Amino acid sequence: MKTISLDLRERIVSAYDEQEGTREEVAKRFRVSPGMMKKLLQQRRHTKDLVSRHRYSDRKTWVLPEHGDKLTKLVAEQPDLTLVQIKAKLAMTCTIQAVHYALNALGLTYKKRHSTPPSKAGRTSPRRGRSGRPRKASSKPAGSSSSTSQRPRPT
């Protein structure tokens, strides 16, 4: 989407300041969304200016190409390191997620968890299954069905 010029931003905010209508009315008059109107007023309140801030909208890369070479070498030497250990060994200032994405981009795999012994706690809930008495092999007598009866018919 195209950035709104500084001149238009100033006219929108001054129209609102001069009480030429509500936010929605001013936004409709200048053909901008009510959300844009709200953002302009917030930006002015927080930063005291209305200049476009697109230069701040992109994600900053914390894992640089030189880190890529070090990551590749470290994972080749010690493939069982966790993300936290990799970050610590390389003294990186980025987040754990950034290390994950960098390794993923390089096509490298790494150990996902710490090595810990299995939990000694047993089951905390019973196994799923039928409740009540165990089912018998056959609940109906042999040679009968639901449509026949055991007693002889009178003749």
Sequence and secondary structure as in RCSB ss.txt:
>XXXX:A:sequence
MKTISLDLRERIVSAYDEQEGTREEVAKRFRVSPGMMKKLLQQRRHTKDLVSRHRYSDRKTWVLPEHGDKLTKLV
AEQPDLTLVQIKAKLAMTCTIQAVHYALNALGLTYKKRHSTPPSKAGRTSPRRGRSGRPRKASSKPAGSSSSTSQ
RPRPT
>XXXX:A:secstr
     HHHHHHHHHHHHTTSS HHHHHHHTT  HHHHHHHHHHHHHHS     GGGSS    S HHHHHHHHHHH
HH TT  HHHHHHHTT  S HHHHHHHHHHHT     S          SS      SS   S SS TT  TT  S
S    
